Amino acid sequence: MHIKLDARVIGQAEMLRQLHGMTGQEAARAYAKALNDVGFEVRRAMQGEMREVFDRPTDYILRSPRVKMATAARLSVTIEPAYMGGKGVDPQKILNAQSWGGRRSDKRSEVALRRAGILPTGLQTAIPASPYPGSDDGRGNLKGSFLVQIISYFQAFGEQGYRANMTDKRKRAIHKGSKRSTGRRYFVSYGAMRAGARLTAKGDPDERMQHLAPGIWAASGTGGVDVRPVILFVKQGNYQPRLDMDKVAKRADAESYLARRIRFRIREAAGV
């Protein structure tokens, strides 16, 4: 998913170049500056469109469109999402799905839970409508630190990250709680998918809990009477096309804006 622009407004620009007595190289530098002006304008339009069509987009996604700037030797500018490293999902994959539709890729947390035998094949995770206290980031996503705790609790980190898996001592501390947090015990329910199956290896305190919807749950309070969903297991999601690049380009008025910026940059270079 990207937008590419090049300096095709050459007829009028060439006339302006000759009018101001500029060399070809001077004009090329002016064209490159004009293209970059438009590139950043399109980036702003893309971010504006994302704010309108997405539900509470994260800053990570909003910052992801990058401008591959034009130069005098390469008179084209490209605006596309770029992976910024770290632990986030490649925004190119997310935004491609939002542009063209299709199945949502697994998150890293889902890969870890599936590898550990907790998340069944064909299912993905979702945050409950009423997020578990302290688990969400306010944008409809689980906090990274909270996900790490869940993965660690269920010993779901792979060989490379096994040291991050929670020790029995740490688990007991979570079960007991502290002045700042209520004691809780996490467990897995598969609902009707595996009715009657005991899942003590996954932290299930009682097979009677299996009437609950599939997902990871937390039991707290005296005798674990307060039971709330933490992460739900749902069918793999499919994106409907929502981000229209043609609409973004129209929103930025890219073609006419480029013509205006070429005129401005040529006059600027000519000192007019």
JOJOQUI-V854028 format. One record per residue. BURIAL is # if it has 24 or more other ideal C-beta (glycine too) atoms within 12 Angstrom, else .. Layout:
burial->[BURIAL & BURIAL]
//
This chain:
burial->[# & # & # & # & # & . & # & . & # & . & . & . & # & . & . & # & # & . & . & . & . & # & . & . & . & # & # & # & # & # & # & # & # & # & # & # & # & # & # & # & # & # & # & # & # & # & # & . & # & # & . & . & # & # & . & . & # & # & . & # & # & # & . & # & # & # & # & # & # & # & . & # & . & . & # & # & # & # & # & # & # & # & . & . & . & . & . & # & # & # & # & # & # & # & # & # & # & # & # & . & . & . & . & # & . & . & # & # & # & # & . & # & # & # & . & # & . & # & # & # & . & . & # & # & # & # & # & # & . & . & # & # & . & . & # & # & . & . & . & . & # & # & . & . & . & # & # & . & # & # & # & # & # & # & # & # & # & . & . & . & . & . & . & . & # & # & . & . & . & . & . & . & . & # & # & . & . & . & . & . & . & . & . & # & # & # & # & # & # & # & # & . & . & . & . & . & . & . & # & . & . & # & # & # & # & . & . & . & # & # & . & # & # & # & # & # & # & # & # & # & . & . & . & # & . & . & # & # & # & # & # & # & # & # & . & . & . & . & . & . & . & # & # & # & # & . & . & # & # & . & # & # & . & # & . & . & # & # & # & . & # & # & # & . & # & # & . & . & # & . & . & .]
//
